[in-house]
Amino acid sequence: MTLMRWTPWQELESMNRQLNRLLDDNVNPMKRDAGQWLPSVDIKETEASIKIQADLPGIEKKDVKLEIKDGVLSISGERHYEKDVQEENIHRIERSYGSFSRSFSLPRNIDPDKVEADMKDGVLEIRLTKRESAKARTVAIN
């Protein structure tokens, strides 16, 4: 028989999360559309580059801004709420609306002049090219 240590604080924390989720969904179902949200991202690396993919469904590329400053890549924008003529028939709103912003510290070997971005099918893809590493060279002694 395996004995497990009971930790009451862990159970209380779990109950608190469940209660907050319940209250957010039922007391204030429109809360999510008013504030900020964070798009999901995937970051992949090869020897030559880093690729960042951000899920931005329903957002036009004119509503997205990319900026690199002081070694930080920032993605920001806004998803606009689509007003329906028959708003009184809405039963649930789960999609997030409003502004978003994500920032990523870039490694020092990224060339900020060789950054490319495309947006297709609601996915923003950013390709960050790495600088060629400094190669050791032999110096002749005179």
GUTORMAR-490988 format. One record per atom (N, C-alpha, C): residue in one letter; atom name; x, y, z. Coordinates in steps of 0.05 Angstrom, whole numbers, plus 5000, padded with zeros to 4 digits. Each point is the difference from the previous one (the first is absolute). Example, Ala and Ser with C-alpha at 12.3 -4.5 7.8 and 13.67 -1.06 7.14 Angstrom:
- a,N,5264,4886,5156 $
- a,CA,4982,5024,5000 $
- a,C,5018,5024,5000 $
- s,N,4993,5021,4986 $
- s,CA,5016,5024,5001 $
- s,C,4985,5022,5014 $
//
This chain:
- m,N,5017,4977,5000 $
- m,CA,4983,5023,5000 $
- m,C,5018,5025,5000 $
- t,N,4994,5018,4982 $
- t,CA,5016,5024,4998 $
- t,C,4986,5023,5015 $
- l,N,5015,5013,5017 $
- l,CA,4989,5023,5015 $
- l,C,5007,5025,4985 $
- m,N,4980,5018,4999 $
- m,CA,5005,5026,4987 $
- m,C,4996,5021,5021 $
- r,N,5017,5020,4999 $
- r,CA,4998,5022,5019 $
- r,C,4978,5019,4992 $
- w,N,4982,5006,5018 $
- w,CA,4978,5018,4995 $
- w,C,5009,5028,5005 $
- t,N,4996,5018,4980 $
- t,CA,5007,5028,5003 $
- t,C,4974,5016,4996 $
- p,N,4989,5010,5022 $
- p,CA,4975,5015,4998 $
- p,C,5002,5025,4983 $
- w,N,5024,5013,5000 $
- w,CA,5002,5025,4984 $
- w,C,4997,4995,4970 $
- q,N,5010,4977,4991 $
- q,CA,4998,4994,4972 $
- q,C,4970,4996,4992 $
- e,N,4985,4987,5017 $
- e,CA,4972,4997,4994 $
- e,C,4985,5026,5001 $
- l,N,5007,5017,5019 $
- l,CA,4987,5027,5002 $
- l,C,5006,5017,4975 $
- e,N,5025,4998,4991 $
- e,CA,5008,5015,4976 $
- e,C,4984,4990,4975 $
- s,N,4997,4974,4998 $
- s,CA,4984,4989,4978 $
- s,C,4971,5008,5002 $
- m,N,4989,5000,5023 $
- m,CA,4972,5009,5004 $
- m,C,4997,5030,4993 $
- n,N,5020,5016,5007 $
- n,CA,5000,5029,4994 $
- n,C,5000,5004,4970 $
- r,N,5017,4985,4985 $
- r,CA,5001,5003,4971 $
- r,C,4973,4993,4988 $
- q,N,4988,4978,5009 $
- q,CA,4974,4991,4989 $
- q,C,4978,5020,5006 $
- l,N,5000,5011,5024 $
- l,CA,4980,5021,5007 $
- l,C,5004,5025,4983 $
- n,N,5024,5009,4996 $
- n,CA,5005,5023,4983 $
- n,C,4991,4995,4971 $
- r,N,5006,4977,4990 $
- r,CA,4991,4993,4973 $
- r,C,4970,5000,4998 $
- l,N,4987,4989,5020 $
- l,CA,4970,4999,5000 $
- l,C,4989,5028,5001 $
- l,N,5010,5017,5017 $
- l,CA,4990,5027,5002 $
- l,C,5006,5016,4975 $
- d,N,5023,4997,4988 $
- d,CA,5007,5015,4976 $
- d,C,4981,4992,4977 $
- d,N,4994,4974,4998 $
- d,CA,4983,4991,4978 $
- d,C,4970,5008,5004 $
- n,N,4990,5000,5025 $
- n,CA,4972,5004,5004 $
- n,C,4992,5028,5009 $
- v,N,5016,5013,5016 $
- v,CA,4993,5026,5010 $
- v,C,5007,5021,4979 $
- n,N,5023,4997,4986 $
- n,CA,5008,5020,4981 $
- n,C,5010,4987,4974 $
- p,N,4981,4989,4984 $
- p,CA,5008,4986,4975 $
- p,C,5012,5018,4979 $
- m,N,4995,5027,5002 $
- m,CA,5010,5018,4979 $
- m,C,5028,5011,5008 $
- k,N,5011,4992,5023 $
- k,CA,5024,5011,5010 $
- k,C,5024,4996,4981 $
- r,N,5001,4977,4987 $
- r,CA,5023,4994,4983 $
- r,C,5003,5019,4976 $
- d,N,4977,5010,4990 $
- d,CA,5002,5016,4975 $
- d,C,5010,5028,5005 $
- a,N,5001,5009,5025 $
- a,CA,5007,5028,5006 $
- a,C,5029,5004,5005 $
- g,N,5015,4980,5006 $
- g,CA,5028,5004,5008 $
- g,C,5020,4989,4981 $
- q,N,5023,4995,5011 $
- q,CA,5022,4989,4984 $
- q,C,4998,4970,4999 $
- w,N,5013,4989,4980 $
- w,CA,5003,4971,4998 $
- w,C,5027,4994,4988 $
- l,N,5009,4976,5002 $
- l,CA,5026,4993,4990 $
- l,C,4998,4978,4979 $
- p,N,5009,5005,4975 $
- p,CA,5000,4979,4980 $
- p,C,5020,4978,5007 $
- s,N,4994,4976,4992 $
- s,CA,5018,4977,5004 $
- s,C,5023,5002,4980 $
- v,N,5024,4993,5008 $
- v,CA,5023,5001,4982 $
- v,C,5016,4974,5002 $
- d,N,5013,4993,4977 $
- d,CA,5019,4978,4999 $
- d,C,5027,5013,4992 $
- i,N,5021,4992,5013 $
- i,CA,5027,5010,4993 $
- i,C,5017,4976,4993 $
- k,N,5012,5000,4976 $
- k,CA,5017,4978,4990 $
- k,C,5026,5012,4992 $
- e,N,5021,4984,5003 $
- e,CA,5027,5009,4994 $
- e,C,5015,4980,4983 $
- t,N,5015,5010,4980 $
- t,CA,5018,4984,4984 $
- t,C,5028,5012,5003 $
- e,N,5019,4989,4987 $
- e,CA,5027,5011,5001 $
- e,C,5001,5028,4988 $
- a,N,4983,5006,4980 $
- a,CA,5002,5025,4986 $
- a,C,4979,5021,5008 $
- s,N,4978,4991,5014 $
- s,CA,4979,5020,5005 $
- s,C,4982,4991,5024 $
- i,N,4984,5019,5008 $
- i,CA,4979,4995,5020 $
- i,C,4973,5007,4986 $
- k,N,4980,4983,5004 $
- k,CA,4974,5005,4988 $
- k,C,4980,5002,5023 $
- i,N,4984,5022,4999 $
- i,CA,4978,5004,5019 $
- i,C,4974,4999,4985 $
- q,N,4982,4983,5009 $
- q,CA,4973,4999,4988 $
- q,C,4980,5008,5021 $
- a,N,4983,5019,4994 $
- a,CA,4979,5010,5019 $
- a,C,4973,4995,4988 $
- d,N,4982,4989,5015 $
- d,CA,4972,4996,4991 $
- d,C,4985,5026,5003 $
- l,N,4991,5011,4978 $
- l,CA,4985,5025,5000 $
- l,C,4975,4997,4982 $
- p,N,4982,4981,5006 $
- p,CA,4977,4996,4983 $
- p,C,4981,5024,5002 $
- g,N,4989,5007,4977 $
- g,CA,4981,5022,4998 $
- g,C,5013,5028,5002 $
- i,N,5026,5002,4998 $
- i,CA,5014,5025,5001 $
- i,C,5012,5006,4973 $
- e,N,4996,5024,4990 $
- e,CA,5013,5008,4975 $
- e,C,5028,5010,5005 $
- k,N,5017,4996,4980 $
- k,CA,5028,5008,5004 $
- k,C,5003,5030,5005 $
- k,N,4981,5016,4990 $
- k,CA,5002,5029,5005 $
- k,C,4996,5007,5030 $
- d,N,4989,4981,5015 $
- d,CA,4995,5004,5029 $
- d,C,5022,4988,5017 $
- v,N,5022,4991,4988 $
- v,CA,5023,4988,5014 $
- v,C,5024,5018,4996 $
- k,N,5016,5003,5022 $
- k,CA,5024,5016,4999 $
- k,C,5023,4984,5011 $
- l,N,5023,5000,4985 $
- l,CA,5024,4987,5009 $
- l,C,5021,5021,5004 $
- e,N,5015,4998,5022 $
- e,CA,5021,5020,5006 $
- e,C,5023,4986,5013 $
- i,N,5024,5007,4992 $
- i,CA,5025,4990,5013 $
- i,C,5014,5025,5011 $
- k,N,5004,5000,5026 $
- k,CA,5014,5022,5013 $
- k,C,5016,4989,5023 $
- d,N,5025,5008,5001 $
- d,CA,5018,4992,5022 $
- d,C,5000,4970,5006 $
- g,N,5000,4984,4978 $
- g,CA,5002,4971,5003 $
- g,C,4974,4987,5008 $
- v,N,4978,5014,4998 $
- v,CA,4974,4988,5007 $
- v,C,4981,5002,4976 $
- l,N,4988,4977,4993 $
- l,CA,4980,4999,4979 $
- l,C,4972,5003,5013 $
- s,N,4985,5019,4991 $
- s,CA,4973,5004,5011 $
- s,C,4979,4996,4978 $
- i,N,4980,4984,5006 $
- i,CA,4977,4996,4982 $
- i,C,4976,5012,5014 $
- s,N,4986,5018,4987 $
- s,CA,4976,5012,5013 $
- s,C,4979,5003,4979 $
- g,N,4976,5004,5009 $
- g,CA,4978,5005,4981 $
- g,C,4973,4999,5015 $
- e,N,4979,4996,4984 $
- e,CA,4973,5000,5011 $
- e,C,4982,4983,4984 $
- r,N,4983,4985,5014 $
- r,CA,4979,4985,4987 $
- r,C,4974,5015,5007 $
- h,N,4986,5009,4979 $
- h,CA,4976,5016,5004 $
- h,C,4976,4982,5004 $
- y,N,4982,5008,5018 $
- y,CA,4976,4986,5005 $
- y,C,4981,5003,4977 $
- e,N,4989,4978,4989 $
- e,CA,4982,5001,4978 $
- e,C,4972,5003,5011 $
- k,N,4989,5024,4996 $
- k,CA,4973,5005,5011 $
- k,C,4979,4987,4981 $
- d,N,4983,4984,5012 $
- d,CA,4979,4986,4986 $
- d,C,4975,5016,5002 $
- v,N,4983,4999,4979 $
- v,CA,4975,5015,5001 $
- v,C,4982,4989,5022 $
- q,N,5001,4974,5005 $
- q,CA,4982,4988,5020 $
- q,C,5016,4994,5026 $
- e,N,5012,5020,5012 $
- e,CA,5017,4995,5024 $
- e,C,4984,4987,5023 $
- e,N,4974,5005,5001 $
- e,CA,4985,4989,5023 $
- e,C,4998,4970,4999 $
- n,N,5008,4987,4979 $
- n,CA,4999,4971,4998 $
- n,C,5026,4986,5006 $
- i,N,5020,5015,5009 $
- i,CA,5026,4989,5007 $
- i,C,4997,4983,5026 $
- h,N,5009,4975,4999 $
- h,CA,4999,4983,5023 $
- h,C,5026,4997,5014 $
- r,N,5022,5003,4985 $
- r,CA,5026,4997,5012 $
- r,C,5021,5014,4982 $
- i,N,5019,5013,5012 $
- i,CA,5023,5012,4986 $
- i,C,5025,4989,5012 $
- e,N,5015,4983,4985 $
- e,CA,5024,4988,5011 $
- e,C,5025,5011,4986 $
- r,N,4997,5012,4976 $
- r,CA,5023,5011,4986 $
- r,C,5008,5026,5013 $
- s,N,5025,5005,5001 $
- s,CA,5011,5025,5013 $
- s,C,5001,5022,4979 $
- y,N,4995,5024,5009 $
- y,CA,5001,5024,4984 $
- y,C,5016,5021,5014 $
- g,N,5009,5020,4985 $
- g,CA,5014,5022,5012 $
- g,C,5029,4999,4991 $
- s,N,5017,5015,5014 $
- s,CA,5028,5003,4993 $
- s,C,5016,4977,5011 $
- f,N,5023,4995,4988 $
- f,CA,5018,4979,5009 $
- f,C,5029,5011,4996 $
- s,N,5018,4989,5015 $
- s,CA,5028,5006,4998 $
- s,C,5017,4978,5011 $
- r,N,5019,4991,4984 $
- r,CA,5020,4979,5009 $
- r,C,5027,5011,4994 $
- s,N,5019,4996,5018 $
- s,CA,5028,5009,4996 $
- s,C,5019,4976,5006 $
- f,N,5021,4999,4984 $
- f,CA,5019,4979,5002 $
- f,C,5028,5011,4999 $
- s,N,5017,4993,5019 $
- s,CA,5028,5008,4999 $
- s,C,5014,4984,4979 $
- l,N,5015,5013,4983 $
- l,CA,5014,4987,4978 $
- l,C,5028,4994,5008 $
- p,N,5011,4977,4991 $
- p,CA,5028,4994,5005 $
- p,C,5017,5020,4985 $
- r,N,5024,5004,5010 $
- r,CA,5018,5021,4988 $
- r,C,5009,4992,4972 $
- n,N,4997,4975,4992 $
- n,CA,5009,4992,4973 $
- n,C,4979,5003,4979 $
- i,N,4978,5013,5006 $
- i,CA,4979,5006,4980 $
- i,C,5007,5026,4985 $
- d,N,4998,4999,4974 $
- d,CA,5004,5024,4984 $
- d,C,4974,5015,4997 $
- p,N,4997,5023,5012 $
- p,CA,4974,5015,4999 $
- p,C,4993,5010,4973 $
- d,N,5020,5001,4982 $
- d,CA,4994,5009,4972 $
- d,C,4991,4977,4982 $
- k,N,5000,4976,5010 $
- k,CA,4992,4977,4984 $
- k,C,4976,4986,5013 $
- v,N,4980,5015,5006 $
- v,CA,4975,4989,5012 $
- v,C,4978,5001,4979 $
- e,N,4986,4978,4996 $
- e,CA,4978,4999,4981 $
- e,C,4975,4991,5014 $
- a,N,4977,5009,4990 $
- a,CA,4975,4991,5012 $
- a,C,4979,4997,4978 $
- d,N,4984,4979,5004 $
- d,CA,4977,4995,4982 $
- d,C,4976,4993,5017 $
- m,N,4976,5005,4989 $
- m,CA,4976,4992,5014 $
- m,C,4982,4985,4980 $
- k,N,4993,4976,5008 $
- k,CA,4983,4983,4982 $
- k,C,4982,4983,5017 $
- d,N,4975,4999,4993 $
- d,CA,4980,4983,5013 $
- d,C,4999,5005,5031 $
- g,N,5003,5025,5008 $
- g,CA,4999,5006,5029 $
- g,C,5025,4994,5016 $
- v,N,5022,4993,4986 $
- v,CA,5025,4994,5014 $
- v,C,5021,5020,4991 $
- l,N,5011,5015,5019 $
- l,CA,5022,5018,4995 $
- l,C,5026,4984,5003 $
- e,N,5017,5000,4979 $
- e,CA,5025,4986,5001 $
- e,C,5023,5021,4998 $
- i,N,5018,5000,5019 $
- i,CA,5022,5018,5001 $
- i,C,5026,4984,4998 $
- r,N,5017,5006,4981 $
- r,CA,5025,4986,4997 $
- r,C,5023,5019,5007 $
- l,N,5016,4992,5020 $
- l,CA,5022,5016,5010 $
- l,C,5026,4986,4992 $
- t,N,5015,5013,4983 $
- t,CA,5025,4988,4990 $
- t,C,5023,5005,5020 $
- k,N,5015,4979,5005 $
- k,CA,5023,5002,5018 $
- k,C,5024,5011,4984 $
- r,N,5017,5016,5014 $
- r,CA,5025,5009,4988 $
- r,C,5019,4977,4998 $
- e,N,5018,5001,4981 $
- e,CA,5020,4980,4998 $
- e,C,5019,5004,5024 $
- s,N,5006,4978,5013 $
- s,CA,5017,5003,5024 $
- s,C,5028,5007,4992 $
- a,N,5013,5015,5017 $
- a,CA,5027,5008,4995 $
- a,C,5018,4976,4999 $
- k,N,5015,4998,4979 $
- k,CA,5017,4976,4996 $
- k,C,5028,5007,5009 $
- a,N,5013,4982,5013 $
- a,CA,5028,5004,5008 $
- a,C,5018,5000,4976 $
- r,N,5020,5017,5000 $
- r,CA,5019,5000,4978 $
- r,C,5028,5000,5011 $
- t,N,5017,4989,4984 $
- t,CA,5028,4999,5008 $
- t,C,5014,5026,4992 $
- v,N,5016,5010,5019 $
- v,CA,5014,5025,4995 $
- v,C,5030,4993,4998 $
- a,N,5013,5009,4978 $
- a,CA,5028,4995,4997 $
- a,C,5016,5018,5017 $
- i,N,5021,4990,5012 $
- i,CA,5018,5016,5017 $
- i,C,5024,5009,4983 $
- n,N,5005,5026,4999 $
- n,CA,5023,5010,4984 $
- n,C,5025,5000,5016 $
//
